Structure formats: structure tokens, C-alpha cells
Amino acid sequence: MKKASNELLFDFKRLLSFQKMSENTEKTYFSVIRGFLSSSDTIDADSVLKWASRISQFRKISTVNLYYSAMRRFLLFSSPEVLAEVKDRLKVKGHYKPIPKALSEGQLNRLWRGAVKAFDNDPRLVLIVGLCGYAGLRVSELKNLRVRDISIAENAIRVSGKGRKMRVIPIPRNVKPFLTKIVAKSENENNFIVMNKWGRQLTSQGITLLLRKLATKLGIGNISPHMLRHTAATRLLYRGVNIRILQEFLGHSSLETTQRYLKVTAQDVKDSLRKVKY
């Protein structure tokens, strides 16, 4: 990569750090543009469209949309005149967002009992199942949660969500006794709440691996922290929580995102009625 391109790339990276986006999206945008600059000598309409053609092959629509979004953001920053030429070609129609998958109430209960049973040996399991499956945290939010973000006295968890947007949620009733013990034993309020064996922040991959090991042991199958978050949202909808309250609880910037969960409950109604030959 040429020196000028390298400088432009890191100027773009600094810009991203001030944008309201998740840490994972920020990293992806940076990686996408680094790849583009490494393979292109110039930033013009021709080079961008050739890149777009390559990107669109053998990738899911959602991935192509993410790459194109990174390029649009980069061109807006570096070459607005090029963006004006190509922006209509950097769009993919028909992007489908699948209905979120969730665990059944029985599966979640089994998972929670398994985590509680293992609490003395590995308290992280209670944190993963409890804070994702009941409090609806994203895996990135759980990973970045520190002891100081939890107030047992105020029954509150301060969560830094996508785009570094802060929200405060109540501690789930069943999780509180275990969280109280974990906070009380912590020697430093700046410690991450979920750490690896070396006392460092546990990665998203590490959290997922712990969860999947527990689920496999219990015969639940291949699940993810994100599925637990969907489960938390679906449970609250079933219990009559207002969709606007759920939006705030989950940290969604758009109500449209939260409304996807309504499709889940509606489909369940259809399935249940079909079973009784309605």
C-alpha cells in the first residue's frame, strides 16, 4: 500500500472512531477499505465498480450490503465526486432479514439450571446465560461490561451499546443473587465482568465457545449468545411488554428492528392454531 493510501486509511479509521457504530462494524469497515486500497492504485469510479463486481460474487446479500456500505462511507469522506458517480451501483435490492430464532422456555430453563449448577466452578456461565438470555445483552456488550457498570444497590446495569450509546437496564431477578456474589468478590471495579483464565477480557469467540460447550453438554444443540438475546426479547413480548419499552431495553436505534420480533410471536400463533386444526 502506498504511503498516501496508508495515511488516508488511518484518517478514515480516526473518522470511524467518532461515528455511532458498533465496534465490530467499525473493524469491518476498516478491513474492507484496507483491502480495497491494497488492490487499487487509484480511487475513481472505474476502480470502485471493478471492486464492487468482485465483492458481489460468492457472498451473501447481507455481506455485500455491508461491504458496499463501508465503501459509501469511505467515498463520502475521501472522494464525494466519485460517490456521486457510483452510489446507485453500490446498492443491493432484496436484502432479507430472517426472523430471529429463539430458544423455547424449556430450553432456556435447562440452560439456566446447567449454568447455576456449574456456578462454583465457572461463574461465567451464569453471566452469559443470565445477561444474554434474560437481560438481552449483545455479546459485545457483555464482553465490554465492567464491575463498575453494575449497581446492586440500584438494581441496575449500565450498558454501552452500538455506537457507544448508553442505556440502563434492571438486573434480572434470578440473576441478581449470583451477580451480587461476583461483584462482592471482585478486587477491582475496573475489571471486566467476564474474564479469561489470565484475568483479561474474554473475547466474543470465547464467550460463544463457553455457551456452546454448556448447550452441547445439556443436549440443546448449537446456539449462540445472539440467539439468547432473541430469546430474551421474545419472552418479554409474550409477557406483554410494550414494543417501545422493548426497543429501549434492547438498545435498538430503530423501532423497525424491534418489530421483527412481532413476526416471531405471530408465526407461533399460526403454528399453534394449525396444530388444533383451526
N, C-alpha and C positions, 0 to 999 in steps of 0.2 A: 504494500500500500504506500502511495506517495505521501510525502510529508504534509502537503496541503490537505490531502484527503484525510489523513490521520488527525490533523488539527480540527478539521470540520466535524469529523466523527465525535471527537470528545467535546466539542462545543455543543453538538446535538445531545450528547449524554447529559451535559450540565442542564440543558433546557428541560429534558425529560424529568430530571430530579425535582423540578418545580411544578410539574404537571400533576393533575389529580388522577392518578392511575395506580394500579396495584404494583407491587414490587416485581411480580412475575411478568406483567405486561411491559414494564419498563425494561427489564432484561431482554425480553423477546424483541422489542423494537430495536434496541441497541444491536443485538445479534444480527437481525435482518439487514440493517443498514450497513453494518460492518461487512457482511457478505457481499452486498451489492457493490460497495466501494472497492472491495478487494478484486472484483471481477470486471469492473468498468473503469475506463480511463477518463471518461467524461460524464457529466451529468446533463444529459439532453433528452429530448422526447424519444429519440430512437433507442438509446441505451436503456431507458426506463421500460419501454414497451417490449424490448427483447427480454429483459429481466422478467417482466410480468408474464410473458409467454412461457418461459421456463418454469416459473413458480407454479403456474396453473396446472402443470402436468403431474399426475400421480399424487396429488394431495387432496385432502378433504376440503369441501367448500369452506368450512369454518376456518381451516388453516390458511387457505388462500385469502380469505377476507381479512384475517389478522395481519398477514404479510402486506397486503395492499394498504391497510390502514396505517401501518408503520411507514410505508413509502409516502403516502399522502402527507403524514405529519412531517416527515423529513423534507419533502419538497416545499411545503408551506414555509418551513424555516430557512431552507437554503436556496431554493430556486422557484419562487412563486410563478414566474412566467412559464416554466416547464410544467408545473402543476396545472396551470390553466389549459395547456395543450392536452394533457393526458388524463385528467381527473375522471372523465366519463368512461375511460377504458380501465380504470382501476376500481371497478365495482363488479361484484358477483351477485347475480339475482338468484332468488330461490333458496337463500340460506335458511335452513331448517333447524330450529332449536328443539331438541327432543324433550318430551315431558320428563321431568326429573323422576328418577327411580328412588323408592324409599323402602326401608325395612318394614315388615309387619310389626304390630305391637308385641307379639310373642317373640319375634327375633330380637327386637331391641331389649326386651326384658331379659332374655337369655344372655345377651351380650353384656348387659349391665351386671347381672349376677356373677358372670365369669370375671369381670373386671374387679368387682368388690371382693370376690374370693381370693384374687391374686394381689390385693392391696398391700399387704405386708411385704411381699416380695418385690412388687413393682407398682408403685402408686401411679405411675404414668398412665396406666391403662384406664384407671378411673377418670383421670383428667381428659383423656382422649375421648372416651365414650360419653362421659358426662357433659363436657363442654361443647363437643360437636353434636352429639345425639340429642341433648336436651336444651342446651343454650344456643345451638345453631351456629357456632363459630366456624369460620373458614379455617382450613388447615394453616394458612399463612398467618391468620390472626392468633391461633393457638400457639404457633411456633414463636411469635413475637411477644407473647404475653409475659409480663414480669410480675414478680411478687408484689411490687408496689402498685400494680394496677388492680389489685383485689382488696376490697374493704369488707371484712367480715362484719364489722360493726354497722355499716350502712347497707349490708346485703347487696353489694354492687360490684360489677366487673367493668372496668373501663377498657374498651376495645378500640384498637386502631385498625380501621378497615381499609377498603380500597381507596386509593387516592389520599391516604393518611387522614381519612375522615373519622372523627372520634364519635363513639356512641357509648352509652352506659346501659347495661342490662342487669336485671336481677340475677342473683345466684340461684340456680335450680334447687328446690327444697331437698331433693335426695342427694345432691352433690355437696351441699354445704358442710355437713359433718366431716367429710373427707378433705375438703378444701381447707377447712379450719385447721386440721392437723398438719397439713402440708405447709401452710403459711406459718404456723407456730414453730415448726421445725427449721424453717429457712433462716440461714445465718446472715443473709444479705438481701435487702429489699430490691436490689437491682438484678438479682439472679433471675434467669428465665424460669418460668414455672415448670417447663418440660425440658429436661437436660439429658445429655448422653452420659455415659459412664465416666467421662473425663471432666464432667462439670461444665460442659459447654452447651450452647444452644443446640437442641436436637433439630435436624433438618426435616423438611416436609416428607422426604422419602423415608426417613427413619420413623416418623410418626405413622405413616401408611404401613410400613413393614410390621410394626408392633401390633397395629389393629388387625391386619390380615392374619398374623400368626394366631391371635386370640380367636378370630372368627373361624379360622380353619379348625382349630382345636375343638371348637364348640359345634362344628358341622354346619355353620351358617353359610359358608361359601366365600367367594371373592368379593369383598366390599372395600369401600374407600371412605376417608373422612368426609368427602363431599356428599356421599350417599347418606351419611349420618346427619349432615346439615339439612338435606332434603327431608329426612325423616322428622327432624325437629319441627320444620315448617309445616309439614303435612299434619302432624299430631295437633299442632296449635289450631290449624284451620278446622279440623274435625271437632275441636272443643269450642268452636265459635269465636275465636279471636278475630277481631276486625282486620280486614286486609290492609288498611293503612297502618294499624299498630304493628302488624307483621312486617310490613315494609321497613319500619324504623328498627324493629327488633333484629332483622336480618342485615340491615345496613345497605339495602338496595337503593340506588340513586333514582331508579325508575320504577314506577308502580307496575309497568308492563311486565317487568321481570318477575315481580311477586305474583302477578296474576296467572303465571304459568302453573302455579300450584292448584289453582281452582280447577284446571283441566284434570289434574290427578284425582281430586275428590269426585268430580263429575263422572269420570270414567269408572270409578269404583261403584258409584250408584248404578250405572248402566250394567256393570258386571253382576252386581248383587241381584238386580231385578231380573236379569236373564236367567239366573240360577233357579229362581222361583217361577219361571215361565210367565213373567209379567206380560 
